[in-house]
Each structure stands twice: as C-alpha cells, then as structure tokens.
C-alpha cells in the first residue's frame, strides 16, 4: 500500500499507535514490519505535556523500542522555532507543562517566574495544569505590549479516558480574546513540526509519508508541508470523511498495520 518511493514515515500517536492508551493492534509486529521494509520513522504529536523520554518509555512498555530522538512533540517544535529567532539566554515567560519547560531549557532559554514576567522577550503557551489568573494576566499584558506570542498547538480539546477536556487551544482563546493577537503556532496543522521531522529524518518531503487519524491536524499539516499523506481509520475520522477531504488524501487505510502490510 505504501508507494516504493517512500523512505520514511511521520507517525501521529493517539489514534494511530494507541487510543486512550490502549495499543492499536499488534504494535511489536507492526514496527518489525516497518523496519523490515527499511523505512525510517519518527513520531509527531501535538501533545507537548510529556517529554520525548517519557514517550519512549511508554512505547517501550508496549513493545516498541525507539530512541527518544524519534519523538517530536509540539513543545520541541516551538523550542525549535524560538531557537531560530532568539539567542541562548533569552528570557521567556511560559505557560505550559514539564514537556514545554524541558524543551525550552534544553535550548538555553531562561524561563521567568510570574513575578519576573515583565522582563520577557517572548511568550510561549501550551497546556498548563497549574494555570492561574495571574499567569494569564501577565501573558495578556506581554502580548498587548507587543511581545512575540508563540503556541505549541491549537487543539481545542485533549483526550482522556473519561472524554475530552480543554486543550491548549481552549486556553489560548483566553489570550487571543483579551489581546486580539493570534500566536505563531508550532504544532499541527501548521507545517513547522513536519519540517522539523524532515530535518530529523534526513529525507525529502516527496519521499516522506505523513500518517494520522485526524484530517484537520495530521493530514492538513502533512499537506501544508508538501508531503504525501495517509489517513488511518483507527482513530477519529471515518472513511467517508477521509474520501471527501480536499485536497485528496493519497492513501486511506484501516490501520497502521494495514498500511505497512
């Protein structure tokens, strides 16, 4: 099912590899097949709450051994964006979890407390389970003052075993409503994360297949980056939705296992 010119895969995680933490299919067998076909791969997720190492451990517990460098989160992507614009040591105010904090600190940025937020040269926002009115207020003041505004992703909801809860996009809407300023977004459906993944893989966009279950994020970001795309039906999208999507999706498969044969 995968064209012979494809040398690498960019894989979404939730809805492709697992669903609400339950593995989708025989993952060890699926990834053995991917390796047998000589395909490179990285994972790309809008969920920046966990670090790549935490994802590596989660994959390992499900029988898939990878290097943490094969995991690209929206937190890594936003840190990559800032690295291009600001020197090490730049003071940044952040609303986000451990994944965002670690990604920014690894690039050498100085993260500020709420009390020191006015010193920031940039503001970054992701999901923060300890968000407060003071944090949101400082962020709003910074953005209204013209400080560059970055976001990990715009996902409105975040999946949990009990259902959907507010995602990064829901919290972002508070800042955008208060400031009328839209952020520079690192995650899907924008192409930045896909471009970062291509750098990690060392492959061209034409020979890299983007695989996901969400059309409006996974497929859209792959298409925005100029990559061929595959939609799998093991997550949230139906075959009818996938076949009606414009521009046309290159491959529609029931699952990652079916896709890789």
QUIHUBEL-V126047 format. One record per residue. RES is the residue in three letters. SS is DSSP state (A for helix, B for strand, O for the rest). Layout:
# QUIHUBEL-V126047
RES & SS
RES & SS
This chain:
# QUIHUBEL-V126047
UNK & O
UNK & O
UNK & O
UNK & O
UNK & O
UNK & O
UNK & O
UNK & B
UNK & B
UNK & B
UNK & B
UNK & O
UNK & O
UNK & B
UNK & O
UNK & O
UNK & O
UNK & B
UNK & B
UNK & O
UNK & O
UNK & B
UNK & B
UNK & O
UNK & O
UNK & O
UNK & A
UNK & A
UNK & A
UNK & A
UNK & A
UNK & A
UNK & A
UNK & A
UNK & A
UNK & A
UNK & O
UNK & O
UNK & O
UNK & B
UNK & B
UNK & B
UNK & B
UNK & B
UNK & B
UNK & O
UNK & O
UNK & O
UNK & O
UNK & O
UNK & O
UNK & A
UNK & A
UNK & A
UNK & A
UNK & A
UNK & A
UNK & A
UNK & A
UNK & A
UNK & A
UNK & O
UNK & O
UNK & O
UNK & O
UNK & O
UNK & O
UNK & A
UNK & A
UNK & A
UNK & B
UNK & B
UNK & B
UNK & A
UNK & A
UNK & A
UNK & A
UNK & A
UNK & A
UNK & A
UNK & A
UNK & A
UNK & A
UNK & A
UNK & A
UNK & O
UNK & O
UNK & O
UNK & O
UNK & O
UNK & B
UNK & B
UNK & B
UNK & B
UNK & B
UNK & O
UNK & O
UNK & A
UNK & A
UNK & A
UNK & A
UNK & A
UNK & A
UNK & A
UNK & A
UNK & A
UNK & O
UNK & O
UNK & O
UNK & B
UNK & B
UNK & O
UNK & O
UNK & O
UNK & O
UNK & O
UNK & A
UNK & A
UNK & A
UNK & O
UNK & O
UNK & B
UNK & B
UNK & B
UNK & B
UNK & O
UNK & O
UNK & O
UNK & O
UNK & O
UNK & O
UNK & O
UNK & A
UNK & A
UNK & A
UNK & A
UNK & A
UNK & A
UNK & A
UNK & A
UNK & A
UNK & A
UNK & A
UNK & A
UNK & O
UNK & O
UNK & O
UNK & B
UNK & B
UNK & B
UNK & B
UNK & O
UNK & O
UNK & O
UNK & O
UNK & O
UNK & B
UNK & B
UNK & B
UNK & B
UNK & O
UNK & O
UNK & B
UNK & B
UNK & B
UNK & B
UNK & O
UNK & A
UNK & A
UNK & A
UNK & A
UNK & A
UNK & A
UNK & A
UNK & A
UNK & A
UNK & A
UNK & A
UNK & A
UNK & O
UNK & O
UNK & O
UNK & O
UNK & B
UNK & B
UNK & O
UNK & O
UNK & O
UNK & O
UNK & O
UNK & O
UNK & A
UNK & A
UNK & A
UNK & A
UNK & A
UNK & A
UNK & A
UNK & A
UNK & A
UNK & A
UNK & O
UNK & O
UNK & O
UNK & A
UNK & A
UNK & A
UNK & B
UNK & B
UNK & B
UNK & B
UNK & B
UNK & O
UNK & O
UNK & A
UNK & A
UNK & A
UNK & A
UNK & A
UNK & A
UNK & A
UNK & A
UNK & A
UNK & A
UNK & O
UNK & O
UNK & O
UNK & B
UNK & B
UNK & B
UNK & B
UNK & B
UNK & O
UNK & O
UNK & O
UNK & O
UNK & O
UNK & O
UNK & A
UNK & A
UNK & A
UNK & A
UNK & A
UNK & A
UNK & O
UNK & O
UNK & O
UNK & O
UNK & O
UNK & O
UNK & B
UNK & B
UNK & B
UNK & O
UNK & O
UNK & A
UNK & A
UNK & A
UNK & A
UNK & A
UNK & O
